């Protein structure tokens, strides 16, 4: 299933890079980077995060502190920031449309 129409990324692409990549991407931005693209509209950020959580669910909870799968860095909040920006932008567009 296509999860990002801007970059034509599938759920399989996201699962593969999250579980097989040596760089252990843990944010949507890192997933995009591993796949050679970047976020465009940001609407897929939540879906990518959900797929990442599903792919790593058991592993992320069971891994010891030294395992790269369990590490979280400061960029972990980046996904949340992208989602907030997109939601604000969508609200502004809707308000502008309503005012016309």
C-alpha distances in whole Angstrom, upper triangle without the diagonal:
4,6,9,10,14,13,10,8,5,6,8,10,11,12,14,15,16,18,19,20,24,24,22,20,21,20,17,20,20,17,17,20,19,16,19,18,19,18,18,18,17,15,12,15,15,11,12,15,14,12,15,17,15,15,19,20,23,24,24,26,28,29,32,33,33,30,28,25,27,28,27,29,30,26,25,26,24,21,23,25,22,21,24,25,22,23,27,26,24,27,30,28,28,32,32,31,33,36,36
4,6,7,10,9,6,6,4,6,9,9,10,12,14,15,16,18,19,20,24,23,22,19,20,18,15,17,18,15,14,17,17,14,16,15,16,14,15,15,14,12,10,13,14,10,11,14,14,12,15,17,16,16,20,21,24,25,25,27,29,30,33,33,33,30,28,25,27,28,26,27,28,25,23,24,22,19,21,23,20,19,22,22,19,21,24,23,21,25,27,25,26,29,30,29,31,34,34
4,6,9,9,7,6,5,6,9,9,9,11,14,14,15,17,19,19,23,22,20,17,17,15,12,14,16,13,12,16,16,13,16,14,14,12,13,12,11,9,6,9,10,7,7,11,11,10,12,15,14,15,18,19,22,23,22,25,27,28,31,31,31,28,25,23,24,25,23,24,25,21,20,21,19,15,17,19,16,15,19,19,16,18,21,20,19,22,24,23,23,27,28,27,29,32,32
4,6,6,5,5,7,9,12,10,10,13,15,15,16,19,20,19,23,21,20,17,17,15,11,13,15,12,10,14,15,12,13,11,11,9,9,9,9,8,5,9,11,9,8,12,13,12,14,17,17,17,20,22,25,25,24,27,29,29,32,32,32,29,26,24,25,25,24,24,24,20,20,20,17,15,17,18,14,14,18,17,14,17,20,18,17,21,22,21,22,25,26,25,28,30,30
4,6,5,7,9,12,14,13,13,17,18,18,19,22,23,22,26,24,24,20,21,18,15,16,18,15,13,16,17,14,15,12,12,11,9,9,10,9,8,12,14,12,12,16,17,16,18,21,21,21,23,25,29,29,28,31,33,33,36,36,36,33,30,27,29,29,27,27,27,24,23,23,20,18,20,20,17,16,20,19,15,18,20,18,17,21,22,20,21,25,25,24,27,29,29
4,6,8,11,14,16,14,14,18,19,18,20,23,23,22,25,24,23,20,21,18,14,14,16,14,11,14,16,13,13,10,9,8,6,7,9,9,9,12,15,14,13,17,18,17,19,22,23,22,25,27,30,30,29,32,34,34,36,36,36,33,29,28,29,29,27,26,26,22,22,22,19,17,19,19,15,16,19,17,14,17,19,17,17,20,21,19,21,24,24,23,26,28,28
4,6,9,12,14,11,12,16,16,15,17,20,20,19,22,21,21,18,19,16,13,13,14,12,9,12,13,9,10,7,8,8,8,10,11,12,10,12,15,14,13,16,18,16,17,21,21,21,23,25,28,28,27,30,32,31,34,34,33,30,27,25,27,27,25,25,25,21,21,22,19,17,20,20,16,17,20,19,17,20,22,20,20,24,24,23,25,28,27,27,30,32,32
4,7,10,11,10,11,14,15,15,17,19,20,19,23,22,21,19,20,18,14,15,16,13,11,14,14,11,12,10,11,11,11,13,13,13,11,13,16,14,13,16,17,16,17,20,20,20,22,25,28,27,27,30,32,32,34,34,34,31,28,26,28,28,27,27,27,24,23,24,21,19,22,22,19,19,22,22,19,21,24,22,21,25,26,24,26,29,29,28,31,34,33
4,7,8,6,7,11,11,11,13,16,16,16,19,19,18,15,17,15,12,13,14,10,9,12,12,9,11,10,11,11,12,13,13,13,10,12,14,11,10,13,14,12,14,17,17,16,19,21,24,24,23,26,28,28,31,31,30,27,24,22,24,25,24,24,25,21,21,22,19,17,20,21,18,18,22,21,19,21,24,23,22,26,27,26,27,30,31,30,33,35,35
4,5,5,7,9,10,11,13,14,15,16,20,19,18,16,17,16,13,15,16,12,12,15,14,11,14,13,14,14,15,16,15,14,11,13,14,11,9,13,13,10,12,16,15,14,17,19,22,22,22,25,27,27,30,30,30,27,24,22,24,25,24,25,26,23,22,23,21,18,21,22,20,19,23,23,21,23,26,25,24,27,29,28,28,32,32,32,34,37,37
4,5,5,6,8,10,11,12,14,15,19,19,17,15,15,15,12,15,15,11,12,16,14,12,16,15,16,15,17,17,15,14,11,12,12,9,8,11,10,7,9,12,11,10,14,15,18,19,19,22,23,24,27,28,28,24,22,19,21,22,22,23,25,22,20,22,20,17,20,22,19,18,22,23,21,22,26,25,24,27,30,28,29,32,33,33,35,38,38
4,5,5,6,9,10,11,11,13,17,18,16,15,16,16,14,17,16,12,13,16,14,12,15,16,17,17,19,20,19,18,14,15,16,12,11,13,13,9,11,14,12,10,14,16,18,18,19,22,23,23,26,27,27,23,21,19,21,23,23,24,26,23,22,24,22,20,22,25,22,22,26,26,24,26,29,29,28,31,33,32,33,36,37,36,38,41,41
4,6,5,6,9,10,10,11,15,15,14,13,14,14,12,14,13,9,10,12,10,8,12,12,14,15,17,18,17,17,13,14,15,13,10,13,14,10,11,14,14,12,14,17,20,19,19,23,24,23,26,27,26,23,20,18,21,21,21,22,24,21,20,22,20,18,21,23,20,21,24,25,23,25,28,27,27,30,32,31,32,35,36,35,38,40,41
4,5,5,6,9,10,10,14,13,12,10,11,11,9,11,11,7,9,11,10,8,12,12,13,13,16,17,15,15,11,11,12,10,7,9,10,7,7,11,11,9,11,14,17,16,16,19,21,20,24,24,24,20,18,15,18,18,18,19,21,18,16,19,17,15,18,20,18,18,21,22,21,23,26,25,25,28,30,29,30,34,34,34,36,39,39
4,6,5,6,8,10,13,14,11,11,11,13,12,14,13,10,12,14,12,11,15,16,17,17,20,21,18,18,14,14,14,12,9,10,10,7,7,10,9,6,9,12,14,13,14,17,18,18,21,22,22,18,16,13,16,18,18,20,22,19,18,20,19,17,20,22,20,20,24,25,23,25,28,28,28,31,33,32,33,36,37,37,39,42,42
4,6,5,6,7,11,12,11,11,13,14,13,15,13,10,12,14,10,10,14,15,17,18,21,22,20,20,17,17,17,15,12,14,14,10,10,13,12,9,11,14,16,15,16,19,20,19,22,23,22,18,16,14,17,18,19,21,23,20,19,22,21,19,22,24,22,23,26,27,26,28,31,31,30,33,35,35,36,39,40,40,42,44,45
4,6,5,5,9,9,8,8,10,11,11,12,10,7,9,10,7,8,11,13,14,16,19,21,19,19,16,15,17,15,11,13,14,11,9,13,13,10,11,15,17,15,15,19,20,18,21,21,20,17,14,12,16,16,17,18,20,17,17,20,18,17,20,22,20,21,25,25,24,26,29,29,29,32,34,33,35,38,38,39,41,43,44
4,6,6,9,9,6,6,7,9,10,12,9,7,11,12,9,10,14,15,16,16,20,21,18,19,16,14,15,14,10,11,12,9,7,10,10,7,8,11,14,12,12,15,16,15,18,18,18,14,12,9,12,13,14,15,18,15,14,17,17,15,18,20,19,20,23,24,23,25,28,28,29,31,33,33,34,37,38,38,41,43,44
4,6,9,10,7,9,10,13,14,16,13,11,14,15,12,13,17,18,19,20,23,25,22,23,19,18,18,16,13,13,14,11,9,11,11,7,7,11,12,10,11,15,15,14,17,18,17,13,11,9,12,14,15,18,20,19,17,20,20,19,21,24,23,23,27,28,27,29,32,32,32,35,37,37,38,41,42,42,44,46,47
4,6,9,8,10,12,15,15,17,14,12,14,14,11,12,15,18,19,21,24,26,24,24,21,20,21,19,16,16,17,14,12,15,14,11,11,15,16,13,14,18,18,16,19,19,18,14,12,11,15,16,17,19,22,20,19,23,22,21,24,26,25,26,29,30,29,31,34,34,34,37,39,39,40,43,44,44,46,48,49
4,5,6,7,11,13,14,14,11,9,12,11,8,10,13,15,17,19,22,25,22,24,20,19,20,19,16,16,18,15,13,15,16,13,13,16,18,15,15,19,19,17,19,19,17,14,11,11,14,15,16,17,20,18,17,21,20,19,23,24,23,24,28,28,28,30,33,32,33,36,37,37,39,42,42,43,45,47,48
4,6,9,12,14,16,16,12,12,15,13,10,13,15,18,19,21,25,27,25,26,23,22,23,22,19,19,21,18,15,18,19,15,14,18,19,15,16,19,19,16,18,18,15,12,10,10,14,14,15,16,19,18,18,22,21,21,24,25,25,26,29,30,30,32,34,34,35,38,40,40,41,44,45,45,48,49,50
4,6,9,12,13,13,9,10,12,10,8,12,13,16,16,19,22,25,22,24,21,19,21,21,17,17,19,17,14,17,18,16,14,18,19,16,15,19,19,16,18,17,15,12,9,10,13,12,13,13,16,14,15,18,17,18,21,22,21,23,26,27,27,29,31,31,33,35,37,37,39,41,42,43,45,47,48
4,6,9,12,12,9,9,12,11,9,13,15,17,17,18,22,24,21,23,20,17,19,18,15,14,16,14,11,13,15,12,11,14,15,12,12,15,16,13,15,14,13,10,7,7,10,9,10,11,14,13,13,16,16,16,19,21,20,22,24,25,25,28,30,30,31,34,35,36,37,40,41,41,43,45,47
4,6,8,8,5,6,9,9,8,10,13,14,14,15,18,20,17,19,16,14,15,15,12,11,14,13,9,12,14,12,11,14,16,14,13,16,18,16,17,16,16,13,10,9,11,10,10,10,13,10,10,13,13,12,15,17,16,18,21,22,22,24,26,26,27,30,31,32,34,36,37,38,40,42,43
4,7,8,7,7,11,11,11,13,15,16,15,15,18,20,16,18,15,12,13,14,10,9,12,11,8,9,12,11,10,12,15,13,10,14,16,14,16,15,15,13,10,8,9,8,7,8,11,8,7,10,10,10,13,15,15,16,18,20,20,22,24,25,26,28,30,30,32,34,35,36,38,40,41
4,5,5,6,9,10,11,13,14,14,12,12,15,16,13,15,12,9,11,12,9,7,11,11,8,10,14,13,12,14,17,16,14,17,19,18,20,18,19,17,13,12,12,11,9,9,10,7,6,8,7,6,10,11,11,12,15,16,16,18,20,21,22,24,26,27,28,30,32,33,34,36,38
4,5,5,6,9,10,11,12,11,9,8,12,13,9,11,9,6,9,9,6,6,10,10,9,11,14,13,14,16,19,18,16,19,22,21,23,22,22,20,17,15,16,15,13,13,13,10,9,10,8,6,10,11,9,11,14,14,14,16,19,19,20,22,24,24,26,28,29,30,32,34,35
4,5,5,6,9,10,11,9,7,7,11,12,10,13,11,9,12,13,10,10,14,14,12,15,17,17,17,19,22,21,19,22,24,23,24,23,23,21,17,16,17,16,14,12,12,9,9,10,8,7,11,11,9,12,15,14,14,17,19,19,20,23,24,24,26,29,29,30,32,34,35
4,5,5,6,9,10,10,9,10,14,16,14,16,14,11,14,15,11,11,15,14,11,14,17,15,15,18,21,19,17,20,22,20,22,21,20,18,14,14,15,14,12,11,12,9,10,12,10,10,14,14,13,15,18,18,18,21,23,23,24,27,28,28,30,32,33,34,36,38,39
4,5,5,6,9,9,9,10,13,15,13,15,12,10,13,12,9,10,13,11,9,13,15,13,13,17,19,18,16,20,22,20,23,22,21,19,15,14,16,15,14,14,15,12,12,14,12,11,15,16,14,15,19,19,18,21,23,23,24,27,28,28,30,32,33,33,36,38,38
4,5,5,6,5,5,7,10,13,11,13,11,10,13,13,10,12,15,13,12,16,18,16,17,20,23,21,20,24,26,24,26,25,25,22,19,18,20,18,17,17,17,13,14,15,13,11,15,16,13,15,18,18,17,20,22,21,22,25,26,26,28,30,31,31,34,36,36
4,5,5,6,6,9,12,15,14,17,15,13,17,17,13,15,18,16,15,18,20,18,19,22,24,22,21,25,26,24,26,25,24,21,18,17,20,18,17,16,16,13,14,16,13,13,17,17,15,18,20,20,19,23,24,23,25,28,29,28,31,33,33,34,37,38,39
4,5,8,9,12,15,18,17,19,16,15,18,17,13,15,18,15,14,17,19,16,17,20,22,20,20,23,25,22,24,24,22,20,16,16,18,17,17,17,18,15,16,18,16,15,19,20,18,20,23,23,22,25,27,26,27,31,32,31,33,36,36,37,39,41,42
4,6,8,11,14,16,15,17,15,14,17,16,13,15,17,15,14,18,19,17,18,21,24,22,22,25,27,25,27,27,26,23,19,18,21,20,20,20,21,17,18,20,17,16,20,21,18,20,23,23,21,25,27,26,26,30,31,30,32,35,35,35,38,40,40
4,7,11,13,16,16,18,16,16,19,18,15,18,20,18,17,21,22,20,21,25,27,25,25,28,30,28,30,29,28,25,21,21,24,22,22,21,21,18,19,21,18,17,21,21,18,21,24,22,22,25,27,25,26,30,30,29,32,35,34,35,38,39,39
4,7,9,13,13,15,13,13,17,17,14,16,19,18,17,21,22,21,22,25,28,26,25,29,31,29,31,30,29,27,23,22,24,23,22,21,21,17,18,19,16,15,19,18,15,18,21,19,18,22,23,22,23,26,27,26,28,31,30,31,34,35,35
4,6,10,10,13,12,11,15,15,13,15,18,17,17,20,22,21,22,24,28,26,25,28,30,29,31,29,29,27,23,22,24,22,20,19,19,15,16,17,13,12,16,15,12,14,17,16,15,18,20,18,20,23,23,23,25,28,27,28,31,32,33
4,6,6,9,9,8,12,13,11,13,16,16,16,19,21,20,21,24,27,26,24,27,30,29,31,30,30,27,24,23,24,23,20,19,18,15,15,15,12,10,13,12,9,11,14,12,11,15,16,15,16,19,20,19,22,24,24,25,28,29,30
4,6,8,9,10,14,14,13,16,18,18,19,22,23,23,25,27,30,30,28,31,33,32,35,33,33,31,28,26,27,26,24,23,21,18,18,18,14,13,15,14,10,12,14,12,10,14,15,13,14,17,18,17,19,22,21,22,25,26,27
4,6,8,9,12,13,13,15,17,18,19,21,23,24,25,26,30,30,28,31,34,33,35,34,35,32,29,27,28,27,24,24,22,19,19,18,14,13,14,13,9,10,12,10,7,11,12,10,10,14,14,13,16,18,18,19,21,23,24
4,5,5,8,10,10,12,14,15,16,18,20,20,22,23,27,27,24,27,30,30,32,31,31,29,26,24,25,24,21,20,19,16,15,14,11,9,11,10,6,7,10,9,6,9,12,11,11,14,15,15,17,19,20,20,23,25,26
4,6,7,8,10,11,13,14,16,17,19,20,22,22,26,27,25,27,30,30,33,32,33,30,27,25,26,25,23,23,22,18,17,16,14,11,12,12,9,7,11,10,7,9,12,11,10,13,15,14,15,19,19,19,21,24,25
4,6,5,6,9,10,11,12,14,15,16,18,19,23,23,22,24,27,27,30,29,30,27,25,22,23,23,21,21,21,17,16,16,14,10,12,13,10,9,13,13,10,12,15,15,14,17,19,18,19,22,23,23,25,28,28
4,5,5,6,9,10,10,12,14,15,16,17,21,21,19,22,25,25,27,26,27,25,22,20,20,20,17,17,17,14,12,12,10,7,9,10,7,7,10,11,10,11,14,15,14,17,19,19,20,23,24,24,26,29,30
4,5,5,6,9,10,10,12,14,15,16,19,20,18,20,23,24,26,26,27,25,22,20,20,20,17,18,18,15,13,12,12,8,9,11,10,7,11,13,11,11,15,16,15,17,20,20,20,23,25,25,26,29,30
4,5,5,6,9,10,11,12,14,15,18,19,18,20,23,23,26,26,28,25,22,19,20,21,19,20,20,18,15,16,15,11,12,15,13,11,14,16,14,14,18,18,17,20,22,22,22,25,27,27,28,31,32
4,5,5,6,9,10,10,12,14,17,17,16,19,21,21,24,24,25,22,19,16,18,18,16,17,18,15,13,14,13,10,12,14,12,11,15,16,15,16,19,20,19,22,24,24,25,28,29,29,31,33,34
4,5,5,6,9,10,10,11,15,15,13,16,19,19,22,21,22,20,17,15,15,15,13,15,16,13,10,12,11,8,10,13,12,11,14,16,15,16,19,20,20,22,24,25,25,28,30,30,31,34,35
4,5,5,6,9,10,10,14,15,13,15,18,19,22,22,24,21,19,16,16,17,16,18,19,17,14,15,15,11,12,16,15,13,16,18,17,17,21,22,21,23,26,26,26,29,31,31,32,35,36
4,5,5,6,9,10,13,14,13,15,18,18,22,22,23,20,18,15,16,17,17,19,20,18,15,17,17,13,15,18,17,15,19,21,19,20,24,24,23,26,28,28,28,31,33,33,34,37,38
4,5,5,6,8,11,11,10,13,15,15,18,19,20,16,14,11,12,14,13,15,17,15,12,15,15,12,14,17,16,16,19,21,20,21,24,25,24,27,29,29,30,33,34,34,36,39,40
4,6,5,5,9,10,8,10,13,14,17,18,19,16,15,11,11,13,13,16,17,16,13,15,16,13,14,18,17,16,19,22,21,21,25,26,25,27,30,30,31,33,35,35,37,39,41
4,6,5,8,10,10,11,14,15,18,20,21,18,17,13,14,16,16,19,21,19,16,18,19,16,17,21,20,19,22,24,23,24,27,28,27,29,32,32,32,35,37,37,38,41,42
4,6,8,8,9,12,13,14,17,19,19,16,15,11,13,15,16,18,21,19,16,19,19,17,19,22,21,20,24,26,25,26,29,30,29,31,34,34,34,37,39,39,40,43,44
4,6,5,5,8,10,10,14,15,16,12,12,8,9,12,13,16,19,17,15,18,19,17,18,22,21,21,24,26,25,26,29,30,30,32,35,35,36,38,40,40,42,44,46
4,6,6,6,9,10,14,15,17,14,14,10,10,13,14,17,20,19,16,18,20,18,19,22,22,21,24,27,26,26,29,31,30,32,35,35,36,38,40,40,41,44,46
4,6,5,6,8,12,14,16,13,14,10,10,14,16,19,22,22,19,21,23,21,22,26,26,25,28,30,30,30,33,35,34,36,39,39,39,42,44,44,45,48,49
4,5,5,6,9,12,13,10,10,7,8,11,14,17,20,20,17,20,22,21,22,25,26,25,28,30,30,31,34,35,35,37,39,40,40,43,45,45,46,49,50
4,6,6,9,10,12,9,9,6,5,8,10,14,17,17,14,17,19,18,19,22,23,22,25,27,27,28,31,32,33,34,37,38,38,40,42,43,44,46,48
4,6,9,10,13,11,12,9,7,11,12,16,19,19,16,19,21,20,21,24,25,24,26,29,29,29,32,34,34,35,38,39,39,41,44,44,45,48,50
4,7,9,11,10,12,10,8,12,14,18,21,22,19,22,24,23,24,27,28,28,30,33,33,33,36,38,38,39,42,43,43,45,47,48,49,51,53
4,7,8,6,9,7,6,9,12,16,19,20,18,21,23,22,24,27,28,28,30,32,33,33,36,37,38,39,42,43,43,46,47,48,49,52,53
4,5,6,9,9,7,9,13,16,19,21,19,22,24,24,25,28,29,29,31,34,34,35,37,39,40,41,44,45,46,47,49,50,51,54,56
4,6,8,9,6,7,10,13,16,18,17,20,22,22,23,26,27,28,30,32,33,34,36,38,39,40,42,43,44,46,48,49,50,52,54
4,6,9,8,8,11,13,17,18,18,21,23,24,25,27,28,29,31,33,34,35,37,39,40,42,43,45,46,48,49,50,52,54,56
4,5,6,7,11,13,17,18,17,20,22,22,24,26,27,28,30,32,32,34,36,37,38,40,42,43,44,46,48,49,50,52,54
4,5,5,9,11,14,15,14,18,19,19,21,23,24,25,27,29,29,31,33,34,35,37,39,40,41,43,45,46,47,49,51
4,6,8,11,15,15,13,17,18,17,20,22,22,23,26,27,28,29,32,33,33,35,37,38,39,41,43,44,45,47,49
4,7,10,13,14,12,15,17,17,19,21,22,23,25,27,28,29,31,32,33,35,37,38,39,41,43,44,45,47,49
4,7,10,11,10,13,15,16,17,19,21,22,23,25,26,28,30,31,32,34,36,37,38,40,41,43,44,46,48
4,7,8,6,10,12,12,14,16,17,18,20,22,23,24,26,28,29,30,32,34,35,36,38,39,41,42,44
4,5,6,9,10,12,13,14,16,18,19,20,22,24,25,26,28,30,31,33,34,36,37,39,40,41,43
4,5,6,8,11,12,12,14,16,17,18,20,22,22,24,26,27,28,30,32,33,34,36,38,39,41
4,5,5,8,10,10,11,14,15,16,17,19,20,22,23,25,26,28,30,31,32,34,35,37,38
4,5,6,8,9,11,12,14,15,17,18,20,21,23,24,26,27,29,30,32,33,35,36,38
4,5,5,6,9,10,11,12,14,16,17,18,20,21,23,25,26,27,29,30,32,33,35
4,5,5,6,9,10,11,12,14,15,16,18,20,21,23,24,26,27,29,30,32,33
4,5,5,6,9,10,11,12,14,15,17,18,20,21,23,24,26,27,29,30,32
4,5,5,6,9,10,11,12,14,15,17,18,20,21,23,24,26,27,29,31
4,5,5,6,9,10,11,12,14,15,17,18,20,21,23,24,26,27,29
4,5,5,6,9,10,11,12,14,15,17,18,20,21,23,24,26,27
4,6,5,6,9,10,11,12,14,15,17,18,20,21,23,24,26
4,5,5,6,9,10,11,12,14,15,17,18,20,21,23,25
4,5,5,6,9,10,11,12,14,15,16,18,20,21,23
4,5,5,6,9,10,11,12,14,15,16,18,20,21
4,5,5,6,9,10,11,12,14,15,16,18,20
4,5,5,6,9,10,11,12,14,15,17,19
4,5,5,6,9,10,11,12,14,15,17
4,5,5,6,9,10,11,12,14,16
4,5,5,6,9,10,10,12,15
4,5,5,6,9,10,11,13
4,5,5,6,9,10,11
4,5,5,6,9,10
4,5,5,6,9
4,5,5,7
4,5,5
4,6
4
